[in-house]
Amino acid sequence: MMNAGVSLPFVKEVFSLRKKEWIAMLLAGGQGSRLYSLTKNLAKPAVPFGGKYRIIDFPLSNCVNSGIDTVGVLTQYQPLVLNEYIGSGQPWDLDRQDGGVFVLPPYQKSSGSDWYTGTANAIYQNVPFIERYDPEYVLILSGDHIYKMNYEKMLKFHKEKEADCTIAVLQVPMEEAPRFGIMNTEEDGKVYEFEEKPANPKSNLASMGIYIFTWKKLREYLEEDAATPGSANDFGKNIIPNMLAAGERMYAYAFDGYWKDVGTIDSLWEANMDLLDPKVPLSLYDPDWKIYARNPALPPHYIAPGAHVQNSMVTEGCVIEGTVDFSVVFAGVKIEEGAIVRDSIIMPGSVIKKGAVVDYAIVAENAVIGENTAIGARPEGMEDISGWGVTVIGNDVTIGAGVTIMPKAMVETDIAAEEVLVK
Amino acid sequence: MIKRTTMGIVFSNMHDNHLGSLTRDRTTGSVPFGGRYRLVDFILSSMVNSGVREVGVIAKSNYQTLMEHLGSGREWDLARKLGGLTVLPPYSSGDNQGIYAGRLDALAGVSGYIRNGKAEYVILADCDLIANLDFQEMIAFHEEKGADITLAYRREKILREGNENIVVFDVNDDGRVGQVWLSPQPEEEQNTYLNMAVMKRELLGKIVEEARSRNKRSFTKDILVEQSDSMLIYAYEVKDCVMRINGLQDYFDASMALLQPQVRQALFPVERPVLTRVRDQVPAKYGLGAVVKNSLVADGCIIEGTVENSIIFRGAKIGRGAVIRDSIIMAGAVIGDGARLEYVVADRDATIRDTRTLVGYKTYPLFIEKKSVI
């Protein structure tokens, strides 16, 4: 029989939910509309990256490597693949008895249900989740950046400064500053002004979208924001400016490693290519800072007698019979005899058939490129360079034999043989 | 999936003495194979893919690497509350010295595990086979024949002498085992026992108890040879691709066979994956000037030289201008710039310094021990 007298604190005691010093909340609900067909059926953090990873592996691995054992992943848009990918959290060592990783979609409450209306609202709707761990600090992350960062150092900085909010910042070239949220700081890092995409920036310290808040303080501002009609419920637009205006202690924490927003086709392509450049300071080989991923069970890749593979990354399960140069080839890809793949990203399970040529392209998961089909072009061969760009072939798209797909095209549907797609 | 519940018992140390330096610090089950696997992966994956949810792995000596590899059994989906994976190290008690002398002796040491099992059937198997097997068919055959014990065999030409651990037998038209021989002479195709047997768990328990009280130690000699008349012992022919590792030459040849597409297709079908421990390695990276032909390369490798007809394990590094032909380079091995290797098996974490030349022969590959520096 149910005992109506059993109250929540008692239950909490029984399951011994321990107080955490800090937990992380990872915003993974973004649609990633600038990735076009790559995010048609997929949340942006689930987009494949770097041969065997998905974007979310980077913040998740950073969390674990920084000693965080409780992570809430806030999902909303196309969560299916992401949910399945995260699963129990075991690949990241986040299948814990005490804490672990939790996928947090919007849910129905007794007073109704709401989608997450903004980044701050997503956290606000999950205040009860955070409160269960009674943390001192909360780390807010987004799921669309490629970088390796020790958040523990940032927390130490936050504590030293006795800050209410610490924002990780990166020095960007001054001419790029107008694309970012810019922090204007005093010498010790104290933020006195925040400008979202300023036309005439005063500094080049760009917000990386990584925040540590003292939880009690953040909760106050989340509640206030939620009660403000017309608010965009957004960290950058509302919470940060409001806290600054109220004179809270806000500090910029300078990060100087590799960091890349992979929110566009071009930046996603570039970030993959960066892995092939020995001069780029993003090493995935560091045994003390591994990037974890869910691994498919595939045999080592096979390079056939007639193949040529140079300057590339190739993952397990591939069969390479053709030529691969300056490319990132994901798990289980087949590149047939005589096919040429250059300066491209071939995502898991795709097949490049005999004689096909793929230049400067992103071929998404499980696509098939027909025999002798040409995808994209090399910029040096173009008369009008303005029409050039990275070509994208969407998930599960089959392109017939002998097709020509022009540079910069985005293909989302199957194309029959012998067609030319100029778009 | 198998309708009847079935448990597996895997002997990880059988055949250790045939594999020379490969098993100096490890069990047969933990010998690295095929770029990212260990031998035990093949039998474990075959069992799991056939619906077996309860596996005991019997370990005798040198089993640290095996324990580390198997962990909780998670990669094989065997980290279970009911059943799952159990590593069974030697157990010494009053009348048992711990280290067993034969298969029955080993089973006697784990008789509690067999007795406490819930499964109806048990599959006994070793780790010396490279194969992707479906045990459902074998159990269906066993039930159809109403057999006491069913042995897996294949038709095989015995090429060399000195096969003291190979067992052959006659099979009559109905599939029943007739006469059994140990250490056969090399001759034409024979029915060779694959050291895989299926029987009811209760029967195995009885056999083990009886053997203990009569001080019988060998499953082959004391059961198969002695009891082939009194028990209904049937033989099930395995027609799938099976490679037996019964020596260093076999190891080398079976490794090289993986370069054939039909062998890889038989061993690594998409619907029956071979599962192994995840190492979280980066994809392999090919540098400027890399030339790779007819080779298998695992994740985590950095290849800057020439590699032909070879198997390169996880995290191996091949330096600039190095030339590797017909060789097996195991995990973490580092081959220096300009080194030249032919018919070499470099064990884990071996280092071959710049410009060194090491050449074995096809029928006599050169084995470089684990962690050695040349």
Boltz contact constraints between the chains, C-beta under 6 A:
constraints:
  - contact:
      token1: [A, 51]
      token2: [B, 283]
      max_distance: 6.0
  - contact:
      token1: [A, 52]
      token2: [B, 283]
      max_distance: 6.0
  - contact:
      token1: [A, 284]
      token2: [B, 282]
      max_distance: 6.0
  - contact:
      token1: [A, 285]
      token2: [B, 282]
      max_distance: 6.0
  - contact:
      token1: [A, 290]
      token2: [B, 280]
      max_distance: 6.0
  - contact:
      token1: [A, 292]
      token2: [B, 280]
      max_distance: 6.0
  - contact:
      token1: [A, 295]
      token2: [B, 278]
      max_distance: 6.0
  - contact:
      token1: [A, 297]
      token2: [B, 273]
      max_distance: 6.0
  - contact:
      token1: [A, 297]
      token2: [B, 275]
      max_distance: 6.0
  - contact:
      token1: [A, 299]
      token2: [B, 268]
      max_distance: 6.0
  - contact:
      token1: [A, 300]
      token2: [B, 35]
      max_distance: 6.0
  - contact:
      token1: [A, 300]
      token2: [B, 36]
      max_distance: 6.0
  - contact:
      token1: [A, 300]
      token2: [B, 296]
      max_distance: 6.0
  - contact:
      token1: [A, 300]
      token2: [B, 297]
      max_distance: 6.0
  - contact:
      token1: [A, 300]
      token2: [B, 298]
      max_distance: 6.0
  - contact:
      token1: [A, 301]
      token2: [B, 297]
      max_distance: 6.0
  - contact:
      token1: [A, 302]
      token2: [B, 296]
      max_distance: 6.0
  - contact:
      token1: [A, 303]
      token2: [B, 292]
      max_distance: 6.0
  - contact:
      token1: [A, 303]
      token2: [B, 295]
      max_distance: 6.0
  - contact:
      token1: [A, 305]
      token2: [B, 293]
      max_distance: 6.0
  - contact:
      token1: [A, 305]
      token2: [B, 294]
      max_distance: 6.0
  - contact:
      token1: [A, 309]
      token2: [B, 286]
      max_distance: 6.0
  - contact:
      token1: [A, 309]
      token2: [B, 292]
      max_distance: 6.0
  - contact:
      token1: [A, 310]
      token2: [B, 286]
      max_distance: 6.0
  - contact:
      token1: [A, 310]
      token2: [B, 290]
      max_distance: 6.0
  - contact:
      token1: [A, 311]
      token2: [B, 288]
      max_distance: 6.0
  - contact:
      token1: [A, 312]
      token2: [B, 286]
      max_distance: 6.0
  - contact:
      token1: [A, 313]
      token2: [B, 283]
      max_distance: 6.0
  - contact:
      token1: [A, 313]
      token2: [B, 285]
      max_distance: 6.0
  - contact:
      token1: [A, 314]
      token2: [B, 283]
      max_distance: 6.0
  - contact:
      token1: [A, 314]
      token2: [B, 284]
      max_distance: 6.0
  - contact:
      token1: [A, 315]
      token2: [B, 283]
      max_distance: 6.0
  - contact:
      token1: [A, 316]
      token2: [B, 299]
      max_distance: 6.0
